[in-house]
Amino acid sequence: MKMTFRWFGRDDQIPLTYMKQIPGMTGVVGGIFHIPAGEDWPEADVRQLFEQTKNANLSLDVIESVNVHEDIKLGLPTRDQYIENYKSTLRTLSKYGVKVVVYNFMPIFDWTRSDLAMPLEDQSTVLAYARDQIENVDPNEMIERILNESKGHAMPGWEPERLTQIAKLFEQYEGMTEDRLFENLVYFLEQVVPVAKECDIRLAIHPDDPPWSVFGLPRIVKNEADLDRIIEAVDEPENGLALCSGSLGANRDNQLNRIFEKFIMMDRVPFIHIRNVAHLENGDFHEVAHKDSSGSVDVVGLIKVLHKHQFNGYLRPDHGRMIWGEDGRPGYGLYDRALGAVYMQGIWDSLEEE
């Protein structure tokens, strides 16, 4: 496995040199966050990203994410122009050796949480999801809470240009079903997968986070059946999955080890997020340290699956706690994610010894 670390480019307060100092770190997973979803990424901005990572002796093989415009998800007539922009961006990224492009197909909201700094017993803070603070609540209340807790950091999936259109977007999604949303995903994939093949890029769809409907909006990347349906719809290696143990693992009915092994054996998983979550009896969950015993995700078992099949794709430690007095982007502090990266490599190394 190739260990990587998420990097927010010019908006990241963590220097690339610090990321390079994490043992075993081979590269970063980057993106351009000041370009609105749907717009073609300027080559000058892409070139700058790669120059920065090259100077830090880190690879930039994975881009997370080239976001999909809402008009594509909605299936509006304007989607074709946004799809053309997406194709152009893929071609630009391919000039610089990008191998994987991650995206999601969640309506309006990307990941959803009720709390960005829930305190744990050890006085660290984590992202959390409490159903009673989201269900039957005005979405604007949640948006205000998230923005207030973001500490001024740009939060992926919570772009200002999208949030200012929230009322209109909810109107547009009225009557949208899972089947219609899936049809719009297939339309998108049928257009972009041939370009990805041409560019030697593997697309990787990220699971819904959390993997259930939020505010009545349909979601179509929730479980094993959904993943089957997606890869079968456009059955090409370039139509891949970004498996996330935290997103899929928020639903305790998802059998993570089975899901990971199945799709890795099919060679449809170019990229993986490892995140640990703790389930509560009422269905709520919160994030925890990556260590297996800290939460409900079988992190050791997942690394065993990767090792068994000698997974050679890209992996990164996902959301970590905020620890040791660090004041950073919620979920994306340096220290706990670095601990997670080393922890997972330690598991792998012990399996190599065996």
C-alpha positions as CSV (number, residue, x, y, z in Angstrom):
1,M,0.0,0.0,0.0
2,K,1.1,3.5,-0.7
3,M,0.6,5.7,2.4
4,T,-0.6,9.3,1.6
5,F,-1.8,12.3,3.6
6,R,-4.5,14.7,2.6
7,W,-3.2,18.2,1.7
8,F,-5.4,21.3,1.2
9,G,-2.9,23.2,-0.9
10,R,-2.6,26.9,-0.2
11,D,-5.4,26.6,2.5
12,D,-3.5,24.0,4.5
13,Q,-1.7,25.3,7.7
14,I,0.3,22.1,7.9
15,P,3.6,22.4,5.9
16,L,4.4,19.7,3.4
17,T,7.7,19.3,5.1
18,Y,5.9,18.1,8.2
19,M,3.9,15.6,6.2
20,K,7.1,14.3,4.7
21,Q,8.5,13.7,8.2
22,I,5.8,11.1,8.9
23,P,7.5,7.7,8.6
24,G,6.5,5.9,5.4
25,M,4.7,8.8,3.9
26,T,5.1,8.6,0.1
27,G,2.8,11.3,-1.1
28,V,-0.1,13.6,-0.6
29,V,-3.7,13.7,-1.8
30,G,-4.4,17.2,-3.1
31,G,-7.0,19.3,-4.7
32,I,-7.9,22.9,-5.8
33,F,-10.4,24.3,-3.4
34,H,-10.8,27.9,-4.6
35,I,-12.3,26.8,-8.0
36,P,-16.1,26.4,-7.8
37,A,-17.5,22.9,-8.5
38,G,-18.1,22.5,-12.2
39,E,-15.4,24.8,-13.5
40,D,-12.5,23.7,-15.6
41,W,-9.3,23.6,-13.5
42,P,-6.7,26.1,-14.9
43,E,-3.5,24.4,-15.8
44,A,-1.5,27.1,-14.1
45,D,-3.1,26.2,-10.8
46,V,-2.5,22.5,-11.4
47,R,1.1,23.1,-12.3
48,Q,1.7,25.0,-9.1
49,L,0.3,22.1,-7.0
50,F,2.7,19.7,-8.6
51,E,5.7,22.0,-8.3
52,Q,5.0,22.4,-4.6
53,T,4.8,18.7,-3.9
54,K,7.8,17.9,-6.1
55,N,9.9,20.4,-4.1
56,A,8.8,18.6,-0.9
57,N,9.8,15.2,-2.4
58,L,6.3,14.0,-2.2
59,S,4.2,12.5,-5.0
60,L,0.7,13.8,-6.0
61,D,-0.9,10.8,-7.7
62,V,-4.3,11.2,-6.2
63,I,-6.7,14.2,-6.5
64,E,-9.5,14.5,-3.9
65,S,-11.8,15.8,-5.1
66,V,-12.8,17.1,-8.5
67,N,-16.3,17.9,-7.3
68,V,-19.4,17.2,-9.4
69,H,-21.7,20.1,-10.1
70,E,-25.2,19.9,-8.7
71,D,-26.7,20.3,-12.2
72,I,-25.1,16.9,-13.1
73,K,-26.6,15.3,-10.1
74,L,-30.0,16.9,-10.9
75,G,-29.8,15.9,-14.5
76,L,-30.5,19.4,-15.8
77,P,-29.8,20.4,-19.5
78,T,-26.9,22.4,-18.3
79,R,-25.1,19.3,-17.1
80,D,-23.4,18.7,-20.5
81,Q,-21.2,21.8,-20.2
82,Y,-20.2,20.9,-16.7
83,I,-19.3,17.4,-17.9
84,E,-17.2,18.8,-20.7
85,N,-15.4,20.9,-18.0
86,Y,-14.8,17.7,-16.0
87,K,-13.3,15.9,-19.0
88,S,-11.0,18.9,-19.6
89,T,-9.9,18.8,-16.0
90,L,-9.1,15.1,-16.3
91,R,-7.0,15.7,-19.4
92,T,-5.1,18.5,-17.6
93,L,-4.4,16.4,-14.5
94,S,-3.2,13.5,-16.7
95,K,-0.4,15.8,-18.0
96,Y,1.0,15.8,-14.5
97,G,0.8,12.1,-13.9
98,V,-2.4,11.9,-11.8
99,K,-3.5,8.3,-11.4
100,V,-6.7,8.6,-9.3
101,V,-9.5,11.2,-9.1
102,V,-11.9,11.0,-6.3
103,Y,-15.5,12.4,-6.4
104,N,-18.8,11.9,-4.7
105,F,-22.4,12.1,-5.8
106,M,-24.1,13.3,-2.6
107,P,-27.0,15.8,-3.2
108,I,-26.3,19.3,-1.8
109,F,-24.3,18.2,1.3
110,D,-21.0,16.3,1.3
111,W,-20.3,14.8,4.7
112,T,-22.7,15.7,7.4
113,R,-22.0,16.1,11.2
114,S,-23.8,17.7,14.1
115,D,-20.6,18.5,16.0
116,L,-17.1,19.3,14.8
117,A,-15.5,19.3,18.2
118,M,-17.2,16.8,20.5
119,P,-14.9,16.2,23.6
120,L,-13.9,12.7,24.4
121,E,-12.8,11.4,27.9
122,D,-9.2,12.1,27.1
123,Q,-10.1,15.7,26.3
124,S,-9.4,15.4,22.6
125,T,-12.2,16.5,20.3
126,V,-13.7,14.7,17.3
127,L,-16.4,15.0,14.6
128,A,-19.7,13.5,15.7
129,Y,-23.2,12.7,14.4
130,A,-26.3,13.0,16.7
131,R,-29.5,12.2,14.8
132,D,-31.7,14.4,17.0
133,Q,-29.5,17.4,16.1
134,I,-30.0,16.8,12.3
135,E,-33.2,15.0,11.7
136,N,-36.3,17.3,11.8
137,V,-34.0,20.3,12.0
138,D,-33.9,23.2,9.6
139,P,-30.8,22.6,7.3
140,N,-29.9,26.3,7.8
141,E,-29.4,25.6,11.5
142,M,-27.0,22.9,10.8
143,I,-25.1,24.9,8.2
144,E,-24.7,27.8,10.7
145,R,-23.5,25.4,13.4
146,I,-20.9,23.8,11.0
147,L,-19.6,27.2,9.8
148,N,-19.3,28.5,13.3
149,E,-17.3,25.4,14.4
150,S,-15.0,25.4,11.4
151,K,-12.6,27.9,13.0
152,G,-12.5,29.8,9.7
153,H,-11.1,26.9,7.7
154,A,-12.5,26.1,4.3
155,M,-14.4,22.8,4.7
156,P,-14.5,20.5,1.7
157,G,-18.1,19.9,0.6
158,W,-19.3,23.1,2.4
159,E,-18.3,25.6,-0.3
160,P,-19.9,29.1,0.2
161,E,-21.2,29.3,-3.4
162,R,-23.2,26.1,-2.8
163,L,-24.5,27.1,0.7
164,T,-25.8,30.4,-0.6
165,Q,-28.1,28.5,-2.9
166,I,-29.5,26.1,-0.3
167,A,-33.2,27.0,-0.6
168,K,-33.1,26.8,-4.4
169,L,-31.3,23.5,-4.3
170,F,-33.8,21.9,-2.0
171,E,-36.6,23.0,-4.4
172,Q,-34.7,21.5,-7.3
173,Y,-34.3,18.2,-5.5
174,E,-38.0,17.9,-4.7
175,G,-39.3,14.5,-6.0
176,M,-35.8,13.2,-6.7
177,T,-35.6,9.5,-6.1
178,E,-32.7,7.2,-5.7
179,D,-33.3,5.7,-9.1
180,R,-33.3,9.0,-10.9
181,L,-30.2,10.1,-9.0
182,F,-28.5,6.8,-10.1
183,E,-29.5,7.4,-13.7
184,N,-27.8,10.8,-13.5
185,L,-24.7,9.2,-12.1
186,V,-24.7,6.6,-14.9
187,Y,-25.1,9.4,-17.5
188,F,-22.1,11.2,-16.0
189,L,-20.0,8.0,-15.9
190,E,-20.8,7.1,-19.5
191,Q,-19.4,10.5,-20.5
192,V,-16.3,10.7,-18.3
193,V,-15.1,7.1,-18.0
194,P,-13.9,6.9,-21.7
195,V,-11.8,10.1,-21.1
196,A,-10.4,8.6,-17.8
197,K,-9.4,5.5,-19.9
198,E,-7.8,7.8,-22.5
199,C,-5.9,9.6,-19.7
200,D,-4.9,6.5,-17.7
201,I,-6.8,7.8,-14.7
202,R,-9.0,5.7,-12.4
203,L,-12.1,7.5,-11.0
204,A,-13.1,6.6,-7.5
205,I,-16.5,7.4,-6.0
206,H,-16.6,8.1,-2.3
207,P,-19.4,6.5,-0.2
208,D,-22.1,8.7,1.2
209,D,-21.2,10.1,4.6
210,P,-23.2,9.1,6.6
211,P,-24.6,6.2,4.5
212,W,-28.3,7.1,4.8
213,S,-30.7,9.8,3.7
214,V,-30.1,13.2,5.3
215,F,-32.9,15.9,5.2
216,G,-34.9,13.5,2.9
217,L,-32.3,13.7,0.1
218,P,-31.7,10.4,-1.7
219,R,-28.3,8.7,-1.4
220,I,-27.0,6.0,-3.7
221,V,-23.5,5.0,-2.4
222,K,-24.5,3.5,1.0
223,N,-23.7,-0.2,1.0
224,E,-22.4,-3.2,-0.8
225,A,-25.5,-3.4,-3.1
226,D,-25.1,0.2,-4.1
227,L,-21.4,-0.3,-4.9
228,D,-22.2,-3.4,-7.0
229,R,-24.8,-1.4,-8.9
230,I,-22.3,1.4,-9.7
231,I,-19.4,-0.7,-11.0
232,E,-21.8,-2.9,-13.0
233,A,-23.4,0.1,-14.7
234,V,-20.2,1.1,-16.4
235,D,-18.1,-2.0,-16.2
236,E,-14.6,-0.6,-16.8
237,P,-11.6,-0.6,-14.5
238,E,-11.6,3.2,-14.6
239,N,-15.0,3.2,-12.9
240,G,-13.6,2.6,-9.4
241,L,-14.4,3.0,-5.7
242,A,-12.8,5.0,-2.9
243,L,-13.6,2.8,0.0
244,C,-13.9,4.6,3.3
245,S,-14.1,2.6,6.5
246,G,-15.6,5.6,8.4
247,S,-18.4,6.4,6.0
248,L,-19.5,2.9,5.3
249,G,-18.7,1.9,8.9
250,A,-21.2,4.5,10.3
251,N,-23.8,1.9,9.5
252,R,-23.1,-1.2,11.6
253,D,-25.0,-3.4,9.1
254,N,-22.2,-2.8,6.5
255,Q,-19.8,-5.7,6.7
256,L,-16.6,-3.7,6.1
257,N,-14.1,-6.6,5.8
258,R,-16.4,-8.4,3.3
259,I,-16.9,-5.2,1.2
260,F,-13.2,-4.3,1.2
261,E,-12.1,-7.9,0.2
262,K,-14.7,-8.3,-2.5
263,F,-14.0,-5.1,-4.4
264,I,-10.2,-5.3,-3.9
265,M,-10.3,-8.8,-5.4
266,M,-12.2,-7.3,-8.3
267,D,-9.4,-4.7,-8.7
268,R,-11.9,-1.8,-8.5
269,V,-10.4,0.0,-5.4
270,P,-7.6,2.4,-6.3
271,F,-7.9,4.4,-3.1
272,I,-8.8,3.8,0.5
273,H,-9.6,5.9,3.6
274,I,-9.1,4.3,7.0
275,R,-11.1,6.0,9.8
276,N,-12.4,4.6,13.0
277,V,-15.9,5.4,14.5
278,A,-17.6,4.4,17.7
279,H,-21.3,3.4,17.4
280,L,-23.8,4.4,20.1
281,E,-26.9,2.4,21.0
282,N,-29.3,5.0,19.6
283,G,-27.6,4.9,16.1
284,D,-25.4,8.0,16.7
285,F,-21.7,7.8,16.1
286,H,-18.6,9.8,16.7
287,E,-15.0,9.5,15.4
288,V,-12.1,8.2,17.5
289,A,-8.4,7.4,17.2
290,H,-7.4,5.0,14.5
291,K,-6.4,2.3,17.0
292,D,-8.6,-0.8,16.6
293,S,-9.9,-0.9,20.2
294,S,-10.8,2.8,20.3
295,G,-14.0,2.3,18.2
296,S,-16.3,-0.1,16.3
297,V,-14.2,-0.5,13.1
298,D,-12.0,-3.6,12.8
299,V,-9.0,-1.6,11.6
300,V,-6.6,-4.5,12.2
301,G,-8.9,-6.8,10.1
302,L,-9.0,-4.3,7.3
303,I,-5.2,-4.0,7.1
304,K,-5.1,-7.8,7.1
305,V,-7.4,-7.8,4.1
306,L,-5.1,-5.3,2.3
307,H,-2.0,-7.3,3.2
308,K,-3.6,-10.6,2.2
309,H,-4.2,-9.3,-1.3
310,Q,-0.9,-7.2,-1.4
311,F,-3.0,-4.0,-2.0
312,N,-0.8,-1.7,-4.0
313,G,-3.1,1.2,-4.3
314,Y,-3.2,4.5,-2.3
315,L,-4.4,4.7,1.3
316,R,-4.6,7.6,3.7
317,P,-5.5,8.0,7.4
318,D,-8.9,9.8,7.4
319,H,-10.3,12.1,10.1
320,G,-8.4,12.1,13.3
321,R,-8.9,13.6,16.8
322,M,-7.7,17.1,17.6
323,I,-5.0,16.4,20.2
324,W,-2.0,17.9,22.0
325,G,-3.3,21.4,21.9
326,E,-3.4,21.6,18.1
327,D,-5.8,24.1,16.7
328,G,-6.6,23.2,13.1
329,R,-9.2,22.2,10.5
330,P,-11.6,19.9,12.3
331,G,-10.9,16.3,11.5
332,Y,-7.6,17.2,9.7
333,G,-5.1,17.9,12.4
334,L,-1.5,16.7,11.9
335,Y,-0.8,14.8,15.0
336,D,-3.5,12.2,15.2
337,R,-3.6,11.4,11.5
338,A,0.2,10.9,11.7
339,L,-0.3,8.5,14.5
340,G,-2.9,6.7,12.4
341,A,-0.6,6.4,9.5
342,V,2.2,4.9,11.6
343,Y,-0.3,2.6,13.4
344,M,-1.5,1.1,10.1
345,Q,2.0,0.7,8.8
346,G,2.9,-1.1,12.0
347,I,0.1,-3.6,11.5
348,W,1.3,-4.2,7.9
349,D,4.9,-4.6,9.1
350,S,3.9,-7.1,11.7
351,L,2.1,-9.1,9.0
352,E,5.2,-9.0,6.8
353,E,7.2,-10.4,9.7
354,E,4.7,-13.3,10.1
